[in-house]
Amino acid sequence: MDINQFYIAGINYRKTDASIRGLFAVNSDHYAGLLQKAPTYFLNELFVLSTCNRTEIYGIAPCADSLVHLLCSETEGSAETFKELAYIKQGEEAIQHLFNVASGLDSQILGDYEIIGQIKQAAKFSKQQGFVGTFLERLINTVLQSSKIVKSQTALSGGTVSVSFAAIQFLLDNGANVSDKKIVLLGTGKIGRNTCKNLVDYLHTTNITLINRTPDKAIELADELGVQNASFEEAGKCINEADIVIVATNAEQPVIMKADLENSNPKILIDLSIPNNIDPSAKELPHITLVNVDDLSKINDATLQKRQAEVPKAKAIIAEYMAEFSEWHSMRKNVPVLKAVKQKLIDMHECNLFIAMHPNLGDLASLHNSSDSIQKVINNMALKMRQQSKPGCNYIEAINDFITSRVN
């Protein structure tokens, strides 16, 4: 495969706000739908990454348009709008982008490590449906290894700055004394779960009510952290009584509307969802303070400054792993030749004329050793092909090496 057939098309926080990104958010149903359609777009290897900061589609494609039109066939936003705002990267540039995203270099909050779990989940879903082949699997695994080393050998993700922690930082920066405040948290997925743990750990409160459409998850987390839970049917009542409401759901439409809040007590609302799950117009109400992920990303403290100093180290690690992947890919093109030569050596060993010239090859021990000899010759040929490009000479040398090894 030509590496220039690998593309990424995406939008992220750099050129689009939360409301626009929401038009291109991909949930699990959308994802399943687009994978089902993928073969009609001549696409067989791809995965989609959709988070609060970005929607990106990666794949091996005849052109980037195939990926864009497939993605937008399942989103509320159109392909025309997407292409106006999107970045398209190809080949080495696309690979570099994926490495940067996985390491946290391209996150809205520098070093945000929550992205790595989202990449794993996206790739796993695609693989289960048969859309991750040899190239993508090797690339993803190398990217994950690189990200792990960046995390362990640099301080790029040091401190406590992430989307889930930024909500806590916002409450602290705005002087919210939560000791006597009722907090409602809607959504107990990964971000909701992390946010709840941060509330307990950093604000030292358990006056929290968890609500999730699937109640078992809310009950389990509430028991683990010593907080309360309520059913989804009780959400309206709980929100009305709350002082602080944090929403980390994955609904396609807002779950809290402006009209729901017009006669409520003063509230702080934090929307961690993409698309927005709190009606943005609620911000117009004088007694409502509403922030979303874009607002939270503007938090800039000493932790982020320390992370910025780690960027060169992270880039150096990424360069090493990119070189490793590039070497693997360059060797992949030699696989057909190596297989052909191996088969030719096997055919020679079974040739009556060759056996007649070397009668000692007929005993069982020699038959066993010939298999080892062939593999050693192929391994040696692969090494030479990696070091220098002369395929015809390598082929002749392989045959000569095999004959020499059998005669000696």
Helices and strands as residue ranges (DSSP letters): G 3-5, E 6-12, H 18-23, H 28-37, G 38-41, E 45-50, E 54-60, H 64-72, H 79-85, E 87-90, H 92-103, H 114-128, H 134-153, H 163-173, G 178-180, E 183-186, H 190-203, E 208-211, H 215-225, E 228-230, G 232-234, H 235-241, E 244-247, G 258-260, E 267-271, G 280-284, E 288-292, H 293-296, H 302-308, H 311-332, H 335-350, H 352-357, G 359-362, H 364-387, H 391-407
